[in-house]
Each structure stands twice: as C-alpha cells, then as structure tokens.
Amino acid sequence: MPGPSYFVILAEMRTGSNLLEANLAALDGVRCYGEAFNPYFVQGPKVDALFGFDLAKRDKDPFALLLEIKSSAPMAGFRLFHDHDARIIDHVLRDPECAKIVLKRNPLESYVSWKIAQKTGQWKLTNAKHQKAVQIAFDGTEFAGMLGALQEHQVRILKTLQHTGQTAFYLDYKDLLDVDTINGLAAYLGVEARLASLAKTLKKQNPEPLRAKISNYEAVAPALAEIDFFDIAHTPDFAPRRAPAVPTYMAAPKIPLLFSPVAGGPTDRIAPWMAAMAGVSEAEMHKGFKQKELRAWIKSTGKHRRFTVVRHPLVRAHAVFCDKFLSEEPGAFHTIRETLRKVYKLPIPPEGQLGDMRLDQYRAAFEGFLTFLRRNLNGQTAIRVDAHWASQSNVIQGFSQFAPMDVVLREDTLKAGLERMCDDLEIKAQPVSAGALDVPFALKDIYDQSLEDAARAAYTKDYQLFGFDDWSAT
C-alpha cells in the first residue's frame, strides 16, 4: 500500500502546533506551510501570499493551492484548525493520501495560554528574556463555549476516519518534548530522515502553574464541575437511525401543507382534517411520494409548512398496543404478538380470543409490552425496532434527512397549534376531530404511576427532549 503524499496537522490554537511544525521542518524533505487555509491570512499573519496565492485567490480556489503545497516537497503539509476553510477540512479528512496528525492539549491549559497571548500580543517566544508574564481572568462561560467547539470538531475527525477506514497519528502536547515520538511520526509519514534532538528555536511561553496564571483561580473548580466532560448526562440511545420515510408524507390539493406522520401518532385526526381543508376526500390526498416528486411539490407550492405531530409516549404506546397487537385485522403484528406471548410471556390471549380479555389481564399485558419496548429500544431483543414504536425523536431526526420540519405540534394542544400554523399561511383552519377511542379498554381505565414509570423508562429521550409530563397531569 503506498504511503501518504502529504500531511495535515489537525490542532487548535495554543496546543503546541508551532513547535510541532518546527520539528517537522527540521526533517530533510519535509516542508510545512503553517496555517495555509486560515480564513484571515495565508500561512501566517505577516505573509502576503503563498505560491502566488493571496487571500482572494486562495479563497476562490483553495484546491489549487493544495496542489501546489503537495508538489512542493517530498512530504509537505500544513496546520488546520476547526475554523479554517471547511472545504479543505472535509477534503483532507476523507483523502487517504493525506496523513492525519491529531495534536491535543489539556483544554484548560490551551484556554489560559490563548487568553495570555491575547492580552500580551505574544504568540511565539524565541527568547525567554522577552517573555511577558501576566494573569488572566477565567470566564467559565467562555471556556465552556471553546470546549464545546473543540469537542465537536474532535468527534467529526474521529467519525470521518472511522467511516472511511482511516487512522491518524495522535499526539499530546507533552509528546512534543520526546524526540523518539517525533521520529516515530517521521516513520508514519514515510520520511527516512530522523532528528538527533528537538528544535530549540521556540520556548515555552508560560511555564508557571495554572494557579499563578489565573487571577480568579477560585472560580475554576466550580465552573469545571458544571461541565459534563464524560457526557454522563447523555441519555443512552441504542435504537437504529430512521430513514426519512418520504412515501408516508401527505399533502392535499390546493393547500400549502405537508404532513409527515409519526407512526403510532394521531394520523387519524390529521388526514381527515387536511382533506376537509382542501375540500376533497381522503382518497384524493397526495400520498406515496418519491423524493423527486416531493421536491417538485415543494417547488411548485412555494410558501408552505412541513409539519408533524408528537404524542405523549404513554398514549402512543397504548395506541400501538391496541391497534397492532390486540387487533385481528390485516396489518396487525400477528407474528410479533405470538413472540411476545411465547417468549416474553405477555398474558395476551391467542388468536380468536382477544375479545375475551379481562381488565386486569389487559393491564398486565400492557405493562409487559412497555417492558418489552424498553428492552427492544435498548437493542436487547431480536425483534426489529418498528416505526410504530420507535422513539419519536429518532423518527423526526429521520425526517430531517430529507428536510427539517417547519413545525412540530403536540397532540395535547393540537387545535391551537393547527390554527397558529394556518394563520402563518393566511388560510382558515377547519375544526379537527377528537380521534377514535382505543379498544378494548381506554388508557384511563388502567392508568397508574407504575405504567407511567415504565413508559418513561422506555422513552426517556422523548420525555426529556419534548418535555412531556406525566400523562395524568395532561
């Protein structure tokens, strides 16, 4: 397999990238062109052009400059930060000919070094006698913002490398002081030259401990305590990502509304409402779109609203349980129901006896179904995560693969939400129906806190993201 033809240093300000560049430049056959794709200058603040490319010419065609860099030396490269030219970032991350060097540093040390450099104007130090020592004030909000941007970029790097089957050479700030590590990097680049010692032109600018460099050091610990470094508060989500499901979308003639139904939601209320708005039957609604057809509809309609409706997770689970597991009509999940009976021991009667369920048996079966949903959505069962019980947040994220929703309405305030949406479009809203009742039993007949807790355990993400309260409070 051929080696890389050029390299990029994926770093951030105040991570030691100047020192790394100096060491690489000391290797025979290696050239490094600084921040060649910084949006505010070319290579460095005091450089007017690189290979004849000034700022305007480079921004017009950054790939032409990239070709010049690649052909300028046996192994050439540059430094790239998260806010540099996004076109180049995307290209080099995906280019297997580009060797990726990922340089990291303790984010707090980088932040303090950056604040000091801003205050002193000293971004490099070649003579320790000229060091400007100052203290800076720590700003927790500012630090959290910088950390968020850094983490987002690091995730992008990692995911792109994973998705494209590549790897990178990872360095920590402290590794820059180890000549053997730098020589290992040379081997990674396919460079034969080795260093006997490290570059001595650059000096560490702020060697003092953090306590000596921060005037309000007592503010650091409380601010760091508020930052979830390990993403502990993240809600685990093992459900598969959903497709945009374009064929399920609905439109009606002559009204600028496009409905993206969440399976298990109140489609039986929205479809007749849209038909009434258009003065047509439900059979005359536009359904079964292909993406090309839907784009044409959007283009021809002009101003419109793409909307969906979310339903309380417990209400939705109950509706799906009734419609798909306690029905003997075509379209019910007969095979899955049998698996729930035999494998998960839900007390559901066999085919032909579903109408004989007692209330207590029905409640126990529904609670067992909620337990199954929790396990299923956590990837702990062999049964597919069907769209009818997939988390609503995942379904709506799937819609966004085609186009984001303009409006997300809640079923419990559906009338007011539809009226506001129609007002925005300057059309008069028709009344919306109450929808069919669940059979054989209504949710209110079996509801208690244990059912709510079971639904919340299954749909933690939906409860949190949409701010659902307990159903009893609605």
N, C-alpha and C positions, 0 to 999 in steps of 0.2 A: 504494500500500500504506500503510495507516495506521501512524503511529508508535507507540512504546510508551506504555502508560498508567501505568506505574510502573517503578521500578528497584530493583535489589539490588546491593550491593557484596559480592562474594564474596572474602573476605580471611581472614586469620588474625590472632591476637594479635601485636602489635608489628610490623606491616607498614606502618604509616602510615595506617590506616583512619580514625583520629580526625582527622588533618589533611585527608584527602580529604573527609570528611563536612563539616568546617568550610568548606572551599572551595565545596562544592556548596551548602551552606546559604546562602552569600553571594550566590547567584544568585536573582534575582527569580522567584518562582513555584515554587521548589524547597524541599521540606522533607525532612529525613532524621531518622529516629527511632531512631538508634543500634542497639543490639543488641536489637531488639524481640522476638526469639524465642530469646534466651539462656535455657537451661533453669533458671538460678538467679535471674534477675531479669527485669524488663520494661523495656527500653530502656537503663537504666543502674543501677548499684548503689544509687544514692540516690533512685531513682524508684519510688514505690509502685504506680502504675497508669498505664496509657496508654489514653486514650479510655474510661475506666471499666473497663478490663480489668486486674484484678490477676493475680497468678501463677496462681492456681487457675482463674479464669475463662478466662484465655488458653489454658491447657493443655487445658481441656475442649473449647474450640472455637477453635483458632488461626486458622482461615479467616475467622471473624467479625472478628477484629482486623485481618487482612489487608485485608478490605473497607473498614474504617474508615480505614486508612492510605491506601489507593488513592484514596479520595474526599476526603481532607483537603486536597489542594492540586493545582494543575495537574500537577505532577510530584513525587510523593512516593516515598520508598524507605526502605531500612534496610540495616544491615550483617548479614551472615550468615557464620558460621564453620562449620567442618566438624562441630563437636559441638553445633550448635544444633538446633532441632526438625527431625527428619528429614522430617516430613510437609511442612513448608514448603520445605525444600531440594528435595525431589522435585518439588513443585508449581511452584516458580518456574523451575527448570531446564527444565521442559517447557512452560512458558507462553510462547507467542510474544508476548504483550502485555507481558512483563516484559523490560526492558533489563538485560543482564548486564554488570557491570563487574568484571573479574577483576584484583585487585591482588596483586602478588607482591613479595617481597623476598628478598635473599640469606638462605637459611635459617640460616646460622651467625650473621649479624647479628641476625636475629629471636630466635634462641635466647638469645644473650647479653643482648639487651635485656630479654627476658622474665625471665631469671634475676636481672638487676639490679632490675627492678621488683618481683619477689617479695621480694627482700632489703630493699629500701628502702620498699616500700609506695607508691612514687610512680609512678603510671600515666599521669599527664599533667603537663606543665610549662608554666605560663603566664608565669612569671617566672624568668629564668635565675639570679637571685640565690638561688633556693631549690633549685637542683639538688643532689641527693645523689649524690656520686660514690663508688662502691665497686668492688671487684674481686669476681669470682665464680670458682668452681672449675668448670672444664669437665668434664662427665661424658659420655664417648663413648657409653655405652650409652643414656643418657637422650636424647642428641641424635639417635642413630640411630632411636630409637622415635618421636620427634617428626617426624623427616624422613619416616619411613615412612607415618605418618598423613597428613602433608601431601601426599605424592606420590600416595597412594591417592585422596585427595579431588580432586586436580587431574585425575587420569585420569578420575574419574567425571564431572567437569564437562565435560571435553573430549569424552568419548564420548557423553554425553547431547546435547550441542549438535550433534555430528556426526549422530547418529541421528535427530534431529528437524529437521535442516536449518536450524539457527540459527547465529548468530555472537555474539561478545562484544567488548567494548572492553577491551583488555589494557593494564594499567599496571604499570610498575615503580616501586619506592619513589622512585627518583630523578626520575621523571616528575612527582611531586607538587610539585616546585620550578619547574616550567615552566608559566607562565600560558597559553601558547599551547596546550599539551596539554590543560589543564583546559578551555579554551574549545572545543577540539575535542570533548571529552567532552560539553559542553553541546549542541553541534550534534548529536552522536549521540543525545542524549536528546530532541531536538526542542525544546529550550529556546532562545528568542530572546535572552535576556539573556547578556551577556558580562562577564568580570572585567577590570578595568584592572590590578589587582595581586592577589596572593595574600593569604589570611588571615594575619594576624600574631599571632593570639591564642595559638597553640601554638608552643612552642620545642622544638628537637631536644634530647632529654634526655641523650644520651650521645655527644657528638661525637668523643670520643677514639678513636684507632685500637684495633683489637681487642687488640693486644698489651698495651695499657695497662689493658684491662678484664678480662683473664683472668689469674688468679694462677698457673695451671699451663699457660701458653701452650705449653710444650714438648710437652704431651700432645695438642695439637690435630692436628698433622700426621699422627702415626701413626694416630689414630682415623679421620681423613678418608680415609687411604689404604686402610682396610679397607672403606669404603663404596663400593659399585658404582654411582656416580652415573649412569653411562651404560648400565647394565644389560648390561655387557659379558659377564657370566657367564650371561646368559639363553640358553637353548637355543632356537634358531630353530624355529618350528613353523608350517609353511605348509599343513598338512592342514586340510581343512574340518571344522567342528564337526559332531558326530554327533547324530542325534535319539535320544530315549530308547529307541526300538525295543521298545516295550511288547509288541507281538504275539509277540516271541520269548521272553518270560518263561515260566517253567514252574513249576507248583505241582502237588502231589499231594494226593488226598483225605486228610483227617484228620491231616495233619502240618503244623505251622506254619512251613513253609519255602517261600521264593520265590526261585527261581534265575534270575538274569539272565545268560544266556550271552554270553561274548565270542566272536564268530565266529572260527573257527580255533583255539579252545581245546578243553579236554577235555570237551566236552558228551557225548561217547560214554561217558564214565565217570560223569558226574553224573546224567544222565537215568535210566539203569537203577538207579542207587543210590537215587534218590528213589522210584522205582516200588517197589523192594523194601522200602523203609522203610514205604510205605503199604500194601503187600500187594496191589498192583494191577499190571496190565500197563502198558507204556509208552503204549499206545493210550488208556488211561483217564486219563492225566495231563491236567491243565488247561493248555491252550496257546491261542495265538491271542487273548490278552486284548485288549480295548479298554480305554482308560484308565478309563472309568466302571465297567466290570466289575472291573478290578483294584482300584479304590478300594473297591468293595463287598466283594471278597475280603479286603482288609486290615481293613476294619471288622468283618466277621463273624468273622475269625480271631482278632483280638485280639493277644495277645503272639506275635510271630513274629520271624523273621530273614530279611532280604533279603540275599542273598549272591551273589558272583561269584567266579570263579577266574581268576587270571592265569597265563600260561605263559611260560617262557623265550622271548624274542623269536626266537632262532635255531631253537628247536624248533617254535615256532608257524609261522614262515615255511616251514620244511621240510614240516610237515604240510599247509599250504595248497598248496605246490608239488606235493606228491604227489596230494592229493585233488582239486584243481581244475584242474591243468594237465597231469598225466600220466595222467588217467583219461579213458576214453571213455564213461563212464556219463552219463546225463542229469543235468544240474545242474553239470557241469564247464564251465569257461570256454573253450569251443572257439574262439570268435571272438577273444578276447584272446590265446589261445595262438598263433593264427596271426599276430597282430600282433607278438607277441614274437619269433616265428620270422623274419618277413619284415623288420620294421622295426628290431628290437633285436638281431637276428642270434643269438638263443639257439639252440644246437645241439640243438633238440628235433625228433625225427622227425615227419613228417607223420602225419595221421590214419591209423590202421590199422597203424602201425609202432612205436607207443610201447613195445610189449613187447620190442623188439629193442635197446633202449639198452644200451651198454656202460657199465661203472662210470666210466671216465674221462670219457666223454661226458656222463653223468649229473651228475657233479660239476661240470663246466664249465657245464652248463646251469643248475644251481642257483646257482652263483656269479654268473652273469649275471642270474638272477632277483633276487638280493639287490641287485645294482647298479641294476636297474630299480626296485625298491622304494624305494631311496634317492631316485632322481630323481622318482618318482611322488609320494612323500610331501612332497617339496620343491616340488611344483607345477610340475615341469619336463616333464611329459608330457601328452598329450591324453587319456590313459586315466583313467577315474574312479578315485578312491580307494575301493576296495570295502571293506566292513566286514570281510571276511576278512583283510585285511592292514593295515587302518587301525591306528594306534598304540593300544595297549590303554588308555593313559591318556586318550586322546580318547574312546574308546568308553565308558569308565566315567564320564567327565565328562558324556557324553550321557545315561547312565542317571540322573544326578542332576537332570536337568531334570524328571523325574517325581518321584523321591525318591532321596535318597542311599543308598548301600549301608551296611548294618549291618556286614557282614563282607566283607573281600577276602582270599580264601585264595590260596595259592601251590600250583601243581601239585606241586612237588617235596616239599612237606610236606602233601599233601592229606589223607592218612589222619588224621594228628594234628589238623589243622585242623577237619575234619568232626566228629571226636569232641569237641573242645572246644566247638564250636558247639552240638552236640546236648546236651552236658552243661549248657550255659547254659539250654536249654529243658526240661531234665529228661526227655529222651527218649533211648532207647538207639540208638546208631549201628550200622548194619549195615556189613559189610565193603565196601570199594569196589574195583572191578576195576582191573586194570592198564591196560586200554585196548588197542586194536588197534595192531599194528605198522605202521609206514609201509612202503609198497611203491612201487616195486620194490626200493629199497635203504634200509637203515637209515642214520640220520644218522651213527652211529659208524663206518660203513664209509668215509665220505668226510671226516670232520671234520678240520680243521686250523685254525691260528690265522688264516689269511687269510679263511676263512669267518666266523669269529667277528668279525674286524675289519669285514668287510662288513656283517654284521648289526648291529653296534654303530653303524656309520655311518648305517644306515637308521633305526634305532630308538634314537637317542641319548637321547631323552626317556624312553622306557620303561626303559632301562638305569639311568638316573640316578634317576628317581622311585621305582622299585621296588627299586633296589639290586641288580640282577642281576649276578652274577659271570660269568666265562667259563663256558660250558657244560661244558667239560672238567673243571671243578672241582666239578661237582654230582654 
